[in-house]
C-alpha cells in the first residue's frame, strides 16, 4: 500500500517536472522544443496528464501546424482525458489557430461540457476570420446556455468589429461591455482604442485612452494609441503620443518602434521615418529582424529606395520577408529589372518566395506592360503551386488586363473555380481599361445573375467602363443603382468618374454643381478632372477656379500650372501665362519631362524628351528619322491623291 502511494507520488512529481519544462518552453516561444520534450516524456514512459495536453496544444497552435496538432489530438483520444473540458477547450483553440475552424467546430459540438473558455475560443476563431453571423450566433447561444460573457468575449467581438471596419458593431459591443462591467479591464480598453482607430474614429479612441486611469496605463495602451494613429497615417500625432509615453517614464518595446515606422510609410514622412530609425538603434531594436524588414519597407514606401537597399545589403540574416520587402520596393517604383534581379538572387540563395513576393512581381509586370515576363511569372506560379491561391489568379488577371491581353485574362478567369467578388471586379476593370464596354457590362450583369453583391470597387470599375466609352447616361444610371439599390456611399473616385463624364460631354456647369453638392470634400483628383475638361472645352472661368483649388491642395504639383497656362494661351491671355510662370518660380515648382518605357528582350529602356544618352542612341534616332521621312512621304502622297481627286471633280 505504502509502495503504491510512493510510486504514484513519484510519477506525479515526474509529470509535474516535465509539465513545468514544457510550459516554460512554450512561454519563451520555443514551441518546437516543447513538442520535443513531450516526445521525450513519452519515450521515458511518463504518462501525460490533463495539464500536459493544454501546454502542447498551445505549442501546436503557436506553430499553426496541422500535422502536429492531429498527432496531439490522437494522443488525447487514447488517454483518459479525452472528455476533460479543459483539454478539449485547448484542442479547440489549437485548431482555431491552425486555421481549421471546421475541425474546431466538430470538436466543440461534441463537447459534453463547455465553459466560458470553450465558447470564447470559438467566438475568437470566427472573429479572426471576419465571419460575423457565426460569431454572433455563438455569442447568443452562449448566453442562452446561461454562460456569462467576460472580458475575453468582449475583446473577441471588438476584434470582429475592427476587422470589418464596422463602427456600429464596435459601439454596440462597447455598450454591452459597460453593462456587464468589463470597461475597467485595461485589455478591453486597449482593444477599444485599437478598434475605434481602425474604424477611422480617432476621436473616440483618444477619448477612451484619456479615460484610462494613469495607474492602469501600460506600454500596450500606448502602443494601441500609436498604432491607431499609424493606421490612419497620422504621423505627427503618433510621434506626439510617443513623446508623451517617454515623458511618463514608459520604455518603448519592439511593437512601439514598429507602429511608429508604419506611421511614416509615405514620402512626406521620410524625415520622421529616419528619426524613428535612429531612435530604434538607440533603444536597441535595430538587431530585430522584424524591425529591420519594417525599416526597409518604410524607406521603400517613402521613395528612398537607395537607403532601403543599403540596409538590405548590410543584413546578415535575411528572411523571405526581407527579400519580399526589397522586391516590393522596386515594384512600387516600377523598376522591373531590379525586382527580377533580386528575385533571381533570392532563388540562388535557396530562399523560396512566398505569396506576397509573387504578387509584387505580377504587379510590376502589369505596371510596365511586360506581358512576356508576366507570362513567365504565370508559369512559375503554376509550377510552384501559387495559382491555387485566388489572390494570385486575380493579380494575374489584373496584369493581363493592364498589358492589353483580355484574351489571356478571360482564359484564366474561366479556370478559377472559387471566384470571389475581386475576381469579377478585376475582369470588369480589365475590360473597362481596354475600352470593351459591352464585355464589361456583360460580366457585371452575369455576376448579378449569380447572386453576387457588387461592392464599391465593382461599381468604380463599371463607371470607368462608362467613362472610357463616353456614356454619360449609363454612368448616371449605375451611379444611382449604387446609391439607391445597393445603399453604397460613393467615394471620391466614383464622383471623379461622373465629373469626368460630364466634362467629356462639355457639361462643365453640371460638373461644377455636382462638386459643390458633394457630401465629401473634393480632392486633387476631382479638381484635376474638371480642369482637364476646361482645357478641352476652353472654359477659362471654371478652369481658373479649379486651378486655384489645386494650387491650395498640391502647390508643388506641376500639372495644374501647365494646364491653366495652356488654357490662357488658347484664349490669347499671355499676361495670364506669364503670371502662372512667375507663380511656379515662386513656389519652386519643377516640371519633370515625360518618360516612355520600351521593353526589348526582357529589359526595360527609358526615354525622355530630347534624350540622347542611350548607348544605342545613334542607331535609334537614325531609325526614327527614317520612319519620320517615310511617314512624311506617305502623307504627301495621300494629300496629292486628295488634291487630284478634287481637281477631277471640278
TIMARMAR-154647 format. One record per atom (N, C-alpha, C): x, z, y. Coordinates in steps of 0.2 Angstrom, whole numbers, plus 5000, padded with zeros to 4 digits. Each point is the difference from the previous one (the first is absolute). Layout:
<gutis>
XZY
...
</gutis>
This chain:
<gutis>
500450004994
499650005006
500450005006
500550055000
500550005006
500449945001
500249974994
500449945000
499649945003
499449994998
499549955003
499950005007
500050075003
499950015007
500649985003
500650024997
500649985003
500249935001
499849964994
500149935000
499549975006
499450025000
499649975005
500250015007
500350065001
500350025007
500649955001
500449994995
500649965001
499849935002
499549984996
499749935001
499749995007
499750055002
499750005007
500550005005
500550044999
500650005005
500349935000
500149974994
500449945000
499649945004
499350004998
499649965004
500050015007
500050065002
500050025008
500649975003
500650014996
500649975003
500049935001
499849964995
499949935000
499549985005
499550035001
499549995005
500350005007
500450065001
500350015006
500549955002
500449974995
500449955002
499749935001
499549994996
499649945002
499650005006
499750065002
499750005007
500549995005
500650035000
500550005005
500349935001
500049964994
500249935001
499549965003
499450014999
499449965003
500050025007
500150065002
499950025007
500649975004
500649994997
500649985004
500049925000
499449974997
500049935000
500349964994
500350044995
500349974994
499549994994
499649965001
499449994995
500349984993
500549955001
500349984993
500350054996
500450055004
500350064997
499550044997
499450015003
499450044998
499849974993
499949945000
499849974993
500550004995
500650005002
500650014995
500050074997
499950055005
499950074997
499550014996
499449975001
499450004996
500249974993
500349954999
500249974994
500550044996
500550035004
500550054997
499650064997
499550025004
499650064998
499749994993
499749944999
499749984994
500549994994
500549975002
500650004995
500250064997
500050055005
500250074998
499550044996
499449974999
499550034996
499650055004
500050005007
499750045004
499349975002
499450034998
499449985002
499850015007
499849945003
499850015007
499350045001
499950035005
499450035001
499649975006
499450045002
499649975005
500349995007
500650045001
500349995006
500549945000
500249984994
500549955000
499749935002
499549994997
499749935001
499849985007
499750055004
499949985007
500749995004
500650034998
500649985003
500249934999
500049984993
500249944998
499549945002
499450025001
499549955002
500149995008
500250055003
500249995007
500649965001
500550004995
500649965001
499849934998
499649994996
499849934998
499649975006
499650045004
499649985005
500549985006
500550045001
500549985005
500449944999
500149984994
500349944998
499549945000
499450015000
499449954999
500249964994
500250034994
500249974994
499450014995
499749944999
499450004995
500250024993
500649974998
500250004993
500250084998
500450035005
500150074999
499450045000
499549995004
499450035001
499650004993
500049944997
499650004994
500450044994
500650005001
500450044994
499850075001
500050035006
499850075002
499350014998
499649955001
499350014998
499950014993
500449964996
500050004993
500250074997
500650035003
500250074999
499450055001
499749995005
499450055002
499549994995
499849944998
499549994995
500150034993
500750014998
500250034994
500150085001
499950025006
500150075001
499450045000
500050075000
499450045000
499750005007
500349965005
499850015007
499749945003
499749964995
499749935002
499450015004
499750064999
499350015004
500150055005
500750025002
500150055005
499949975007
499650035004
499749965006
500649995005
500550055000
500649995004
500449944998
500150004993
500449944998
499749935001
499350004999
499649945001
500049985007
500050055004
500049985008
500749975001
500550034998
500749975001
500049934997
499749994995
500049934997
499649955004
499550025003
499649965004
500449985007
500350055002
500449995006
500649964999
500350004994
500549964998
499849935000
499449984997
499849934999
499849975007
499750055004
499949985007
500649975004
500650044999
500649985003
500349954997
499849984994
500349944997
499649945001
499550015005
499549945002
499649984994
499850044996
499649984994
499450055001
499649995005
499450045001
499549994995
500049944996
499549994994
500250054995
500650024998
500250044995
499850085003
500150015006
499950065003
499250024999
499649955002
499350004999
499850024993
500249964996
499950014992
500150074998
500650035002
500250074998
499550055004
499949995006
499650045004
499350014998
499749944998
499350004997
500050044993
500550004997
500050044993
500250075001
500250035006
500250075001
499450044999
500050054995
499550054999
499950055006
500550015003
500050055006
500449965006
499750015006
500449975006
500050065005
500650005003
500050055006
500149965006
500150035006
500149965006
500649965000
500550024997
500649954999
499949944997
499650004994
499849944997
499649955004
499550035004
499649965004
500549975006
500450045003
500449985005
500549944998
500350014994
500449954997
499749935000
499450004998
499649935000
499849985007
499850045004
499849985007
500649975003
500650044999
500649975003
500249944998
499949984993
500149944997
499649945003
499450015001
499649955003
500149995008
500250065003
500150005007
500649965001
500650004996
500649975001
499949924999
499549994996
499849934999
499649975005
499750045004
499549985005
499349984998
499850034994
499449984997
499550065002
499649985005
499650055004
499450024996
499749964996
499450024997
500150044994
500549994996
500250044994
500250075003
500450005005
500350075002
499450045003
499549975004
499550045002
499550024995
499949964995
499650014994
500350064996
500650004999
500350064997
500050065004
500050005007
500050055004
499350034999
499449965000
499450035000
499850034993
500349974994
499950024994
500350074999
500650015003
500450065000
499550065003
499749985006
499650055003
499450024996
499749954997
499450004996
500250054994
500650004997
500250044995
500250075002
499950015006
500150075003
500850025001
500449955001
500750015001
500149995008
500350055003
500050015007
500749965002
499949955005
500649965002
500550055004
500649985000
500550045003
500449955005
500550035002
500449965005
500349944997
500250004994
500349944996
499449945000
499450024999
499549955000
499949975007
500050045005
500049985007
500549955002
500650024998
500649965001
500049934996
499750004994
499949944997
499549955003
499550035003
499549965003
500249975007
500450055003
500349975007
500549954999
500450004994
500449944998
499749944999
499450014997
499549944999
499849975006
499850045005
499849985006
500549965004
500650035000
500649975004
500249934997
500050004993
500249944997
499549945001
499450025002
499549955001
499949995008
500450045004
499950005007
499350015002
499750054996
499350015001
499950075004
500049995007
499950065004
499450044999
499449974998
499450044999
500150044994
500349984995
500150044994
500550065001
500549985004
500550065002
499650055004
499649985005
499650055004
499650044995
499649974995
499650034996
500350054995
500649984998
500450054995
500350065004
500249985007
500250065004
499550055001
499449975001
499450055001
499850044994
500149974994
499850034994
500650054999
500649995001
500650044999
499950075005
499749995006
499950055004
499450054997
499549974997
499550034997
500250044994
500449984996
500250044994
500750045002
500250005006
500550055002
500749974998
500249945000
500749974999
500349985006
499750015006
500349985006
500750045002
500050064997
500650045002
500649984995
499949964995
500549984996
500549955003
500650025001
500549955004
500149944996
499949994994
500149944996
499449955002
499450035000
499449965002
500149985008
500250045004
500149985007
500549955001
500650004996
500549955000
499749934998
499650014994
499749934998
499549985005
499650045003
499549985006
500449965005
500650035002
500449975006
500249934997
500249994994
500249944998
499449954999
499450024998
499549964999
499749985006
499950045005
499849985007
500549945003
500650014999
500549965003
499949934996
500050004994
499949934996
499349975002
499550045002
499449975002
500049985007
500650005004
500149985007
499750055005
499850064997
499850055005
500550065001
500549985004
500650045002
499750065004
499550005004
499850055004
499750064995
499649984995
499850054995
500650034996
500549964999
500650034996
500350055004
500149985007
500450055004
499650065001
499350005000
499650055001
500150054994
500049974994
500050044994
500750035000
500549975002
500750025000
500150065005
499749995006
500150055005
499650064998
499550004996
499650054998
500350054994
500549974997
500450044995
500350065004
500050064997
500350065002
500849994999
500450015005
500749995000
500350034994
499750064997
500350034994
499949964994
499549965000
499949964994
500349935000
500349985006
500349935001
500650004995
500149944997
500649994995
500349935002
500549994997
500349935001
499649954998
499650014995
499549954998
499549995005
499850055004
499549995005
500349955005
500650025003
500349955004
500149934998
500250004993
500149934997
499349965000
499550044999
499349965000
499849975007
500250045005
499849985007
500549945002
500650014998
500549945002
499849944996
499850014993
499849944996
499449975003
499650045003
499449975003
500149965006
500550025004
500249965006
500449944997
500450004995
500349944997
499549954998
499550034996
499549954997
499749955005
499950035006
499749965006
500549985005
500650004998
500649975004
500050045007
499950065000
500150045006
500750035000
500549965002
500750024999
500250065004
499850005007
500250055004
499650064999
499450004998
499650064998
500350034994
500249964995
500450034994
500650045002
500449975004
500650035002
499950065004
499450005004
499850065004
499950064995
499649984995
499850064995
500750024997
500449954998
500750024997
500450055004
500049995007
500350045004
499750075001
499350004999
499750075000
500150034994
500149974994
500150034994
500750035000
500549975003
500750025000
500050075005
499649995005
500050065005
499750064997
499549994995
499750064997
500450024994
500649974999
500550034995
499949974993
499649954999
499949974994
500649954998
500350004995
500549954998
499749944996
500149945003
499749944997
500349994993
499649974996
500249984993
500049924999
500149984994
500049934999
499449965002
499450034999
499349985002
500049995007
500250055004
500049995007
500449945003
500649994997
500449945003
499749944998
499750004993
499749944998
499449985004
499650055002
499449985005
500249985006
500550035003
500349985007
500249935000
500449984994
500249935000
499549954999
499550024996
499449965000
499649995006
500050045005
499750005006
500449955005
500649984998
500549965004
500049934998
499649984995
500149944996
499749945004
500249995007
499849945003
500549995006
500149945002
500549985005
500150055006
499550015003
500050045006
500350074999
500050034994
500250074998
500750004997
500449955001
500649994997
500550065002
500050015007
500450055002
499850074997
499450025000
499850064997
500250004993
499949954996
500249994993
500750024999
500549985005
500750014999
500150085001
499650035005
500150075001
499850044994
499449984997
499850034994
500550004994
500349945000
500649984995
500550055001
500350015006
500550045002
499850084998
499450015002
499850074999
500050024992
499749954996
500050004993
500750024997
500549975003
500750014998
500250075001
499850035006
500250065002
499750064996
499349984998
499750054995
500149994993
500549954998
500249994994
499549964995
499649965003
499649964996
500249934998
500649985003
500349945000
500249974993
500150054995
500249994994
499449994995
499450015002
499449994996
499949934999
499949974994
499949934999
499349985004
499550044999
499449985003
500050005008
500450045003
500150005007
500449945002
500549984996
500449945002
499649944999
499649994995
499549944999
499550005006
499850065002
499550005006
500449975006
500650035001
500449985006
500149925000
500249974994
500049935000
499449965002
499450034997
499449975001
499850015008
500250055003
499950015007
500349955004
500750004999
500449955004
499749934999
499849984994
499849934999
499449995004
499550054999
499449995004
500050005008
500650035002
500150005007
500449945002
500249964995
500349935002
500850015000
500250064999
500850015000
500249994993
500049934997
500249994993
500750014999
500450005005
500850014999
500150074998
499750055004
500150074998
499750014993
499449974999
499850024993
500549974995
500349945001
500449984995
500750044999
500250025006
500650045000
499950074996
499450035001
499950064996
499949984993
499749954998
499949974993
500749994997
500449975003
500749984997
500450064999
499950065004
500450064999
499750054995
499449984997
499750044995
500450004994
500150064997
500350004993
499649994994
499450035000
499550004995
499449965003
499949944998
499449975003
499550004994
499350015002
499549994996
499649945001
499549984996
499649945000
499750005007
499850065003
499750015006
500549985006
500650024999
500549985005
500049935001
500149964994
500049935000
499449975003
499450034998
499449975002
499950015008
500250065002
500050015008
500449945004
500649994997
500449955003
499749935000
499849984994
499749944999
499449995004
499650055001
499450005004
500250005007
500550035002
500349995007
500149935002
500449964996
500149935001
499449964999
499550024996
499449964999
499650005007
500050065003
499650015006
500349965006
500749994999
500349965005
499949934999
499849984994
499949934998
500749974998
500450044998
500749984997
500049994993
499849954998
499949984992
500650004997
500649975003
500649994997
500350074998
500050055005
500350064998
499650044995
499350005001
499650034995
500149984993
500149934999
500149984993
500750024998
500550005005
500750024998
500050074997
499750045004
499950074998
499750014993
499449964999
499750004994
500449984994
500449955001
500549984995
500550054998
500350035006
500550064999
499750064996
499350015002
499750064996
499949984993
499949944998
500049994993
500750004997
500549985004
500750004997
500250074998
499750055004
500250074999
499550034995
499649964997
499650034994
499450045003
499849995006
499550045003
499449965000
499550024996
499449964999
499550015007
499849945002
499550015006
499350034998
499750025005
499350034998
499549965004
499450024999
499449975003
500149985008
500350055003
500049995008
500649955001
500550004996
500549955001
499749935000
499649994995
499749934999
499649985005
499650055003
499549995005
500449985007
500650035001
500449985006
500249934999
500349984994
500349934999
499449955001
499450024997
499549955000
499849995008
499950065003
499850005007
500549955005
500750014999
500449965004
500049934998
499949984994
499949934998
499449975004
499450045000
499449985004
500249995007
500450055003
500149995007
500449945002
500549984996
500449955001
499849934997
499450004997
499849944997
500449974994
500450054997
500549984994
499650004994
499649944999
499650004994
500449994993
500649975000
500449994994
500350064998
500250045005
500350074998
499450054998
499449995003
499450034998
499849994993
500149944998
499849984993
500550044995
500650005002
500550034996
499950084999
499850035006
499850075000
499350014996
499649955000
499450004996
500250004993
500449964998
500350004993
500350064998
500450035004
500450064999
499550064999
499450005004
499550054999
499750004994
499849934998
499749994993
500450034994
500749985000
500450014995
500250084999
499950035006
500250075000
499450055000
499449974999
499450045000
499750035006
500249975006
499750025006
499349975002
499949954996
499349965002
499450044997
500250054996
499450044997
499750045006
500450015005
499850045006
499649955005
499450025001
499649955004
500350005007
500350055003
500349995006
500549955001
500449994994
500549945000
499749945000
499449994996
499749945000
499749985007
499750055003
499749995007
500549985005
500650034999
500649985005
500249934999
500049984993
500249934999
499549955002
499350025000
499549965003
500149995007
500250065004
500150005007
500649955001
500550014996
500649965002
499949924999
499649984995
499949934999
499549985005
499650045003
499549985005
500549995007
500450045001
500449995006
500549944999
500249994994
500449944999
499649935000
499450015000
499549945001
499849974993
500250044994
499849974994
499450044997
499449985002
499450044998
499849984993
500349944997
499949994993
500350054996
500750025001
500350054997
499650075000
499850015007
499750065001
499350014996
499649945000
499450004996
500150014992
500649974998
500150004993
500250074998
500450045004
500150074998
499450045001
499649995005
499450045001
499549994994
500049954997
499549994995
500350034993
500650025000
500350034994
499950085001
499950035005
499950075001
499450024997
500050054995
499550024997
499650055004
500350055002
499750065004
500149985008
499649965003
500149985007
499850065004
500350025005
499850055005
499849965006
499750045005
499849975006
500649975004
500650034999
500649975003
500149934997
499949994994
500149944997
499649945003
499350025001
499549955003
500249995007
500250065004
500149995007
500649965001
500550014996
500749965000
499849924999
499649994996
499849934999
499749975006
499550045002
499649975006
500549995006
500550055001
500550005006
500449944999
500249984993
500449944999
499749945002
499449994998
499649945001
499949995008
499950065003
499950005007
500649985004
500650024998
500649995003
500249924999
499849974995
500149934998
499449965002
499550025004
499549965003
499549984995
499950034995
499549984995
499450055000
499649985005
499550045002
499450014995
499849944997
499550004994
500250044994
500750004998
500250034995
500050085001
500250025006
500050075002
499450035000
499549965002
499350035000
499750004993
500249954996
499850004993
500250064996
500750025001
500250064997
499750065002
499850005007
499750065003
499350014997
499649955000
499350004997
500050014992
500549984997
500050014993
500250084998
500450025005
500250084999
499350045001
499649985005
499450035002
499550004994
500049944996
499649994995
500250054994
500650014999
500250054995
499950075002
499750015006
499950075001
500550045004
500649975002
500550035003
499950015007
500250055003
499850025007
500649985004
499949965005
500649985004
500250065005
500650005002
500350055004
500249975007
500350045004
500249985007
500549944999
500450004996
500549954999
499749934997
499550014996
499749944997
499649965006
499750045004
499649975006
500549975005
500650035001
500549975004
500249934998
500150004993
500349944997
499449945001
499450024999
499449955001
500049985008
500150055004
500049985007
500649955002
500550024997
500649955001
499949934998
499650004994
499849934997
499649965005
499550045003
499649975005
500449985007
500550045001
500449995006
500449944999
500349994994
500449944999
499649945000
499450004998
499549955000
499749985006
500050065005
499749995006
499250015000
499850034995
499250014999
499850075003
499849995007
499950065004
499350034997
499549964999
499450034997
500050034994
500449974995
500150044993
500450065001
500550005005
500450065001
499550065002
499649985005
499550055003
499650034994
499749954996
499650024994
500350054996
500749994998
500350054996
500250065003
500150005007
500150065004
499450044999
499449975001
499450045000
499950034993
500149964995
500050024993
500450064998
500650005003
500550064999
499750065003
499749995006
499850065004
499350034998
499649954999
499350024998
499850014993
500249964996
499950004993
500450054996
500750005002
500550044996
500250065004
499750015006
500250065004
500750015001
500449955001
500750015001
500249995007
500350055003
500249995007
500649955001
499949955005
500549955001
500650045003
500649974998
500650025003
500349955005
500650025003
500249955005
500249934997
500250004994
500149934997
499449964999
499450034999
499449974999
499749975007
500150045005
499849985007
500549955002
500650004998
500549955003
499849934997
499750004994
499849944997
499449975004
499650045001
499449975004
500249985007
500450045003
500249985007
500449935000
500449994994
500449944999
499549944999
499450024996
499549944999
499749985007
499850055004
499749995006
500549965005
500650024999
500549965004
500149934998
500049994994
500149934997
499449955003
499450045000
499449965003
500049995007
500550045004
500049995007
499550055003
499750054996
499550055003
500450065002
500450005005
500450055002
499750065003
499449985004
499650065003
499750044994
499849974995
499750044994
500550044997
500649974999
500650044997
500150065004
500149995007
500150055005
499550064999
499449985000
499450055000
500150044993
500149964995
500150044993
500550055001
500649985003
500650055000
499750065005
499749995005
499750055004
499550054997
499749974995
499550044996
500250034994
500649994998
500350034994
500050075000
499850044994
500050075000
500750034999
500549964998
500750025000
500549965005
500550045002
500449975005
500449944998
499949945004
500449944998
500750015000
500449974995
500750005000
500349945002
500749994999
500349945003
499849944996
499850004994
499749954996
499449975003
499550045002
499449985003
500149965006
500450035005
500249975006
500449944999
500450004995
500449944999
499649944998
499550014996
499549954998
499749975006
499850045004
499649985006
500549965005
500650025001
500449975004
500249934997
500150004994
500149934996
499549955001
499450035000
499449955001
499949985007
500250055005
500049985007
500549945002
500650014996
500549945001
499749944998
499750004994
499749934997
499549975005
499650055003
499449975004
500150015007
500650025002
500250005007
499650055005
499950064997
499650055004
500550055003
500149995006
500550045003
499850075002
499350015002
499850065002
500050054994
499749984994
500050054994
500750004997
500449955001
500650004997
500550055004
499950015007
500350055003
499950074998
499350014999
499850074998
500350024993
499949954996
500350014993
500850015000
500349965004
500750015001
500250075003
499650025005
500250075003
499950054995
499550004995
499950054995
500650004995
500249944998
500649994996
500650035003
500149995007
500650035003
500050085000
499450025000
499950084999
500250024993
499749964995
500150034993
500749984998
500349945001
500649984997
500449975006
500350045004
500449975006
500649974998
500350014994
500649974998
499949934996
499449994998
499849944996
500049945005
500449954998
500149945004
499449955000
499650004994
499549954999
499550005006
499750055002
499550005005
500249975007
500750025002
500349975006
500049924999
500249984995
500149934999
499349965000
499550044997
499349975000
499749995007
500050065003
499749995007
500449965005
500749994999
500449965004
499849934998
499849984994
499849934998
499349995003
499650055000
499349995003
500149985008
500450045003
500149995007
500349935001
500549984996
500349935001
499549954999
499650014995
499449954999
499649995006
499950055003
499550005006
500449995006
500649985000
500449995006
500250065004
499950064998
500250065004
500750024999
500549975003
500750014999
500250075003
499650025005
500250075002
499850054995
499549994996
499950044994
500550004995
500349944998
500549994995
500650045003
500250005006
500650035003
499950085000
499450025001
499850075000
500150034993
499849964995
500050024993
500850014998
500449955002
500750004998
500350065003
499850025007
500350065003
499850064996
499450004998
499750064996
500450014994
500149944996
500450014994
500750025001
500349985006
500750035001
500050075002
499550025003
499950075002
499950054994
499649974995
499950044994
500549994995
500549965002
500549994995
499849974993
499549955001
499749974994
500449944998
500249994994
500449954997
499649964996
500049935001
499749954995
500549984995
499850014994
500549984995
499749934997
500549964999
499849934997
499750004994
499549954999
499750004993
500549984995
499850024994
500449984994
499749964994
500349964997
499749974994
500550014994
499650014994
500450024994
499949944995
500549984998
500049944994
500350034994
499749994994
500350024994
500349944996
500650014999
500349944996
500450034994
499949984994
500350034994
500050085000
499450025001
499950085000
500450045005
500349965005
500350045006
499649985007
499950065004
499649995006
500549985006
499849955004
500449985005
499650005007
500250045005
499750015006
500249965005
499649975004
500149965006
499650025006
500450005006
499750025006
500049945005
499750005005
500049955005
500749985003
500249944999
500649985002
500650034996
499850024994
500550034996
500549954997
500750015001
500549954998
500550044996
499850064997
500650034997
499950004992
499649964998
499950004992
500749964998
500350024994
500649974998
499949924998
499349984999
499949934998
499649975006
500150035006
499749985006
500049925002
500649984999
500149925002
499649964995
500050014994
499649964995
499350015001
499850075002
499350015001
499749965006
500450015006
499749975006
500149925000
500549984996
500049924999
499449984996
499850034995
499449994996
499450005005
499950065004
499550005004
499949955005
500649985003
500049945005
499849944997
500249994993
499749944996
499350004999
499750064999
499350014999
499649985006
500350035006
499749995006
500049935002
500549964999
500049935002
499549964996
500050024993
499549974996
499350015002
499850065002
499450025002
499849965007
500549995004
499949975007
499949924998
500349974995
499949934999
499349994997
499850054996
499350004997
499550005005
500150055005
499550015005
500049945005
500649975001
500049945004
499749944997
500150004993
499649944996
499350015000
499750065000
499350025000
499749985007
500450025005
499749995007
500049925001
500549964997
500049935001
499449974997
499950024994
499449984996
499350015004
500050065002
499450025004
499949955006
500649995004
500049965006
499849934998
500249974994
499949934998
499350004998
499750054997
499350004998
499550005006
500250045005
499650005006
500049935004
500649975000
500149945003
499649944997
500050004993
499649954997
499250015001
499850075001
499350015001
499849975007
500550015005
499949975007
499949924999
</gutis>
